[in-house]
Amino acid sequence: MKKIVSLFVSLALAVTLQAEEAEYYRGYNYISVGVQQIHYEERITLSDGTYVKSSADASSPVYISGSLIRINDKYDFSIDISSTLLPSQIDEKWYADGAYVQKNKFDALITNMQFLGHYKVTDNHRLLFGALYKLDSFKRYDFRDTNGNPILDATTGAKLGLTEERVATLYAAIGYGYESAPFGVKNGFRFKGELIYAHALWSDATNTGFTEVSFDSINSYKVSASGYVGYTVYKNIEVGCFLSYSREEKNGVDVADDQHTKWPENTLDLLQGGLSVVWNFSKE
């Protein structure tokens, strides 16, 4: 009789532990590689009233890594970092009042760092809050007119050289997150997604063409949406694919200097997609 009771208790405990494990939402780490598609525009009205617009589209490989860290039953914390691996050399075209006037080569290097707290309304549904840091580097060179001839400096007569534009921005962010199931417990699909709105708290923009001037307008915002689907191939290891889209809007600003310097209004659309590997080998 004691053996039967002991066996029953052991079976009940095993079932209970398995159920707890199946419902235990814990942290994980991941790396992703893929491709990003960039669409970048600048718009500005010059002092003489001419409306100038530029447009550039580029594709390049991207690397993303991050972690979800379990704090307790109510809170998690996530870190996500992405960076362009190799900028593409593409053409940026410029238009004045709708007429094509020149082009140049354009390289875009984009780095994102996202730090978010997760308030778990339930394990599946989460309120997100935190900060985003973004650094963009745009390089322009090989300036040419509509006939394909090099554009010369009006003062020196030499070909226009390389210019670099760097924009660093810190955002405050809020959003919604979804986790469909615990990570890595049993074979099957797992889904996750995020919707985030961010508004600039601090910004610093510089251009090598205006060495004495920096721009610090915080009249900008960013919205993003991302989705992921993964499959557990082995306990604690998951493979999947991701897709994300973000749009960043920055208003232009005038600078009080003798040259009437302006920083253009600009828009950056970023579409990323690729493959991910997710894991957690820690004993929790």
Summary of the structure (lengths in Angstrom):
residues: 284
radius of gyration: 25.0
end to end distance: 35.7
largest distance: 102.1
contacts: 839
relative contact order: 0.17
helix: 7%
strand: 66%
